[in-house]
Amino acid sequence: MFILQTEPRWTWPVVVRQPDGAGSLTERRFTAVWRLLPADQRTQLGQTEAGTDDLLRQSIVELRDIQDEAGAPVPHSAALVEALIAIPWVRRGLIAAYAEALAGVPSEAARGN
């Protein structure tokens, strides 16, 4: 049975391809809890790079499974969202994860790629 939610939220994996310093990419993963923004807001916000950043800020409810360099868990915060958006390859992973979920496409993490 389908349940119509007034404020849809979901958990979705984020796949990041991080440069490793040896000329290749290392795949990293974490989890995001997202909220669905109204369609007109998604369209308006996503029209520019700054608008896409605002869309990420507004749609991310929580980030999980992130550690610092010492291996300690990093709790969700607005500062964490800002720090991740500022890293180009993480930003790209966040955008892809949100788009996959909205399109109903299985995530790369779910496909095991």
N, C-alpha and C positions, 0 to 999 in steps of 0.2 A: 504494500500500500504506500502511496506517495503521501508525504506529509508536507503541507504548505507552511513554510516557516516565515515568520514576519521579518526576521533578520538572519538570513542564512549564513552559517559559519561552517568551515570544514578544515580538516587537517590534511596537508599535502606536502610531500617531500620536495626539497630543493636540491638540485644537482648543480655543483659548481666545478668548473674546470679551471684549476688554479695553475699558473705557470710554476714550474718546479725549479727553475734556475739551470736546468740541464738541457734546455731547448725542447722540452716536452710539457705535457699537461698532466696533472694529477687530479683525479676526480675526488671531490669531497662532497659530503651530504649532510644536511641538517633538515629540520622539520619546521614548517610554518603553519600557524593557525590563521586562516584568512576570514575576512567578512566580505560579503557581496555588496558592492556599491551599486546604486541605481545606474541603469544603462546610460542615461544622459550624462551623468557625472563621470562614468568610466570613459566615455567618448571624449568629453571635454578635457578631462585631466590628461589623457594619453596622447594629446596632439603635439606636445613638445617634450623635450628632454626634462625640463623642470616640471612639467605637468605629469609626466610618467613617475618622477620621483615623488610627487605629491600623492599620486594614486597608490604607490607602494606604502607610503606613510599611513594613509587612511585605511588601506585594506588589510595591513598586517595587524593581527590581534596579538600574536605571541610568537616568539622564535624559541626553538628548543634544540637541544643536542649540539650546543656550541661550547667550545673550550678555549681557554687562553693558551698561550705558549707553554705554560707550566702544566697544562692538563687540568686545570681547575674549571669547573662549570662556569659559564658566563650567563647570568640571569637576564631575562628579557628586560629591555628598557628602551626608552626613546633614543638614548644615546647609542645603544647597540644598533638599532635600525639605521640611524644616520651613518654610523661607522661602516655598516655593510653596504649601504647604498653608494657610498663614496668609493668603493672598490669596484672597478669596472666589471671584472669577471663574476663577482658576487651579484652585482646589480643585474647583470644579464641572466644569471640563474634564477633570481627572484622573478623577473619579468616572465621568463619562460614557464616557471612553475604556475604562476597565476593564470597565464594564457592557456596552458594545458588543462587546468582545472575548469576554466570557463568553457573551453571547447569540448570538454568531455573526452579528452585524449588521455590514455593511461600515461602516467609519468614515466620518465626514463628509469627512475628508481624502481618503480613497480614492474617494469619490463625486464629489469636486471641488466640493463646496458651500462 
